[in-house]
């Protein structure tokens, strides 16, 4: 590899093509022409002396050499972003970026920490990505963010996770449902009713379906929905019953009834997750330290499970 022919601009163009999967989109984002982008990629491949991308079935695929270069670029650019933060701090400022990706349900929890942190550190950027479990897992695999929030963290060699909040699940029914007036029920009593479920791969759904399978129970009817809010509204409208995180349910919402299911207690935990092979920003480390110190102040203390000191933040 001839490093003399590799520039930051070439690497920036390469990273954009990998992220977007498109020459034309990279050209638009970087204000270049498509031939210029193609030429930059060609020059980089010549310098590396390995193919970085190949076209298959009219779709661009990154080669093994390309993926490794992409990871190296993330490390290099991450270190330079930190160096810029360091220079800013030397000049008396307090700036930086903490990139966070979270699964949908976490949006009911994390802002309670992000709000106070942002007020104390107004010049720290906090770009957030919210998606379903599969989408956030894809971001984790690509190493696009500093911190990830899961209720079912990935069991991968390059992942480190620390729980910070207990996540009990509740069964809810419409207020006019036959079970709404019943003092308590068993899980088997619910099988005859329509369940409103999140998409396949959702941590809540996986936990619920695992419980059903272990008990030999089968739902008679179910409808899949894209978000917790859609499910909550649909339950309130009488469309069916559901199992949701307690943290999703407003305490003063009288449009549904929480059931007491005597033989079932479903729960998980919320975790902060980081990649061990990726450099994270000073701002991300500072946010995690802030969270470690203030979890019980800003979250419901009865559910806090503070194990953030297990994270290696160096």
Secondary structure, DSSP 8 states (H G I E B T S, - for coil): --GGG--HHHHHHHHHHHHHS-HHHHHHHHT--HHHHHHHHHHHHHHHTS--EEEETTEEEE-HHHHHHHHHHHHHHHHHHHHHHHHHHHTT---EE--EEEEGGGGGTTHHHHHHHHHH-TTEE--EEEE-HHHHHHHHHHT--SEEEESS----TTEEEEEEEEEEEEEEEETTSGGGG-S-B-GGGGTTSEEEE--TT-HHHHHHHHHHHHHT---SEEEE-S-HHHHHHHHHTTS-EEEEEGGGS-TT--SEEE--BTT---EEEEEEEEETTS---HHHHHHHHHHHHHHHHHS-GGGB---GGGS---
